[in-house]
Amino acid sequence: MDYPLVLEKIEPYRILYLAIPVTAYQSFFWRDLPQLAIQTYRLKLMVYEPKNEVILQWIE
C-alpha cells in the first residue's frame, strides 16, 4: 500500500486503478475478503481481457 501514498505526494491528480484480468476477477474478487479489502482501501479496479488487450470494466 506504499505506492498509492507515494503517487499521491508526487502526482496527486492521477487516479490509481488496480488492473485485474477478467478470470481473476470472476474467480476471486467477488469473494468476501477481497470485497472487504476493496471497500476498506477504497480501491478502484480495471478489469481487462489479457489475450485481446481489452478493458472490460472500470469499477470506482
Helices and strands as residue ranges (DSSP letters): H 2-10, E 18-21, H 22-24, I 25-29, H 32-40, E 45-49, E 54-59
